[in-house]
């Protein structure tokens, strides 16, 4: 009887330990937010993405499937010399996780301030519905796929832009 009780306790402990490998909602959202921090116009560097995305990362943006290099080329062209600041506000997260992967759908509101032809600040505000697929890679949660669908776009003047942009 004592042996049966010890075996039962050991089995319960092993099952309990096996479930601790579940990726959490908090870890998933943090990995996503790290991507957008790295995309900030002031911090952007292609070499900083190795810990954030998988080697076979793909993105669907602007109605086009892009490889990693195509994505970098797209970002480089978007961040022309006139871009002053970039900011993203992520919200409305719906997260599903297991032990090896996570999926997040969310809203993304980005604000990009640039100098226009007259040298004045102009803000472009874009709202997207997005989702990402993340996987454990080398013991770290990385983004494997990002799908982005633009749902709203507006441009505003310098005075409005200065009030809206967070630094």
Secondary structure as the mmCIF struct_conf table of DSSP 4:
data_model
#
loop_
_struct_conf.conf_type_id
_struct_conf.id
_struct_conf.beg_label_comp_id
_struct_conf.beg_label_asym_id
_struct_conf.beg_label_seq_id
_struct_conf.end_label_comp_id
_struct_conf.end_label_asym_id
_struct_conf.end_label_seq_id
HELX_RH_AL_P HELX_RH_AL_P1 UNK A 2 UNK A 18
HELX_RH_3T_P HELX_RH_3T_P1 UNK A 19 UNK A 21
HELX_LH_PP_P HELX_LH_PP_P1 UNK A 22 UNK A 24
HELX_RH_AL_P HELX_RH_AL_P2 UNK A 25 UNK A 38
TURN_TY1_P TURN_TY1_P1 UNK A 39 UNK A 39
BEND BEND1 UNK A 40 UNK A 40
TURN_TY1_P TURN_TY1_P2 UNK A 41 UNK A 43
HELX_RH_3T_P HELX_RH_3T_P2 UNK A 46 UNK A 49
TURN_TY1_P TURN_TY1_P3 UNK A 50 UNK A 52
STRN STRN1 UNK A 53 UNK A 61
TURN_TY1_P TURN_TY1_P4 UNK A 62 UNK A 63
STRN STRN2 UNK A 64 UNK A 66
HELX_RH_AL_P HELX_RH_AL_P3 UNK A 68 UNK A 78
BEND BEND2 UNK A 79 UNK A 79
TURN_TY1_P TURN_TY1_P5 UNK A 81 UNK A 82
STRN STRN3 UNK A 83 UNK A 97
BEND BEND3 UNK A 99 UNK A 100
STRN STRN4 UNK A 101 UNK A 115
TURN_TY1_P TURN_TY1_P6 UNK A 117 UNK A 118
BEND BEND4 UNK A 119 UNK A 119
STRN STRN5 UNK A 121 UNK A 137
TURN_TY1_P TURN_TY1_P7 UNK A 138 UNK A 139
STRN STRN6 UNK A 140 UNK A 156
HELX_RH_AL_P HELX_RH_AL_P4 UNK A 158 UNK A 164
#
